[in-house]
Amino acid sequence: MRASRLLSLQMLLETRGRMSAQALAEALEVSVRTLYRDVDQLSAAGVPIYAERGRHGGFALLPGWKTTLTGLTPGEAQAVFLSGLPGPARDLGLGSDVQGAQLKLLAALPAAWRDDAQRVSARLHLDPVDWYRDTEPTPHLATVAAAVWSGHQVRLRYESWTDTVERTVSPLGLVLKAGVWYLVALAAGTGAEAKAKAAPRTYRVASIRAATALPTPVRRPARFDLPQYWAASIARFEAEIFTAEAVVLATPAGLKGLRALGSAVARAVAAAPASRRPDGRVAVRMPIESVEHACGQLLRLSPQVEVQRPAALRRALVQRLQATAQLYGLNVLPKR
């Protein structure tokens, strides 16, 4: 712990120049007395650190002295700063590690590159959480992440759509999608049970009600590739959930509303014919989960989107509109 703090002290002086004892102590989260002991330790180790007295004094390194780090281009240094997402790193318990790594990198970069590297984090901010959605509480993410890093099994109490189950799993990786954390893991077991559950499964971390780390090591599949698994999982999910298709006519405003329904519908809008009907509308063949689900989605896009087929969806929309009209005392029965 102290060795890491001494290195951080050295890097602070390299990147920021002269700093007062109070400022250094606050940055390192130690007392001023501890800071003075750390300065003495650095000096004894051969780091040319010296003190300047007076109102504008403080500690500084001998001019021109610095550690070196070679092999990084300016673009690579900027990429390192861009990749340090503060929110996800904090969720995983790595917030201080990311800050420490960036500080050490800054100290090792040539002076001419430092401004460019810091400009990335000052001018680009990545927010992975979707609009109209709060970040889900994930109290057990740190435990799960530790099991992923160390390669050990974890015992979960998991709340699914239908039930709450106890399950021992072998973690393979973590995925952050649109602000939601997912655990990819193998269900642990022996014999026939293990063969039956050999395929990895995805668990929503926010649905984990309890997590206990186990000493049992994980035996990772030799050719498991997390990005490939995730891409295949998304494709499989869409294939399973979208069981039917609807044909709709949409105005330009309706097309914008359809795109907001999800990536699968957005792809359908992109694949629609570029030519428009005389009334300016475009025909779109879009995937739907069910008549009931599509009815709720498309009702709020009316009248910018009109369903052509299936007939069952069109009838469901008309019935919903009639029921709503009656609720507000309006008579919209179809003309004879």
JOKA-V240111 format. One record per run of one state. SS is the DSSP state (A for helix, B for strand, O for the rest). FROM is the first residue (numbers start at 1). LEN is the number of residues. If there is no record, write none. Layout:
# JOKA-V240111
ss=(SS,SS)
from=(FROM,FROM)
len=(LEN,LEN)
This chain:
# JOKA-V240111
ss=(O,A,O,B,O,A,O,A,O,B,O,B,O,A,O,A,O,A,O,A,O,A,O,B,O,B,O,B,O,A,O,B,A,B,O,A,O,B,O,A,O,A,O,B,O,A,O,B,O,A,O)
from=(1,2,17,19,20,21,29,32,45,49,53,58,62,74,84,86,92,95,109,111,124,141,151,152,160,164,178,180,188,191,197,201,205,208,218,226,242,244,251,252,260,263,272,282,289,291,300,305,310,311,328)
len=(1,15,2,1,1,8,3,13,4,4,5,4,12,10,2,6,3,14,2,13,17,10,1,8,4,14,2,8,3,6,4,4,3,10,8,16,2,7,1,8,3,9,10,7,2,9,5,5,1,17,9)
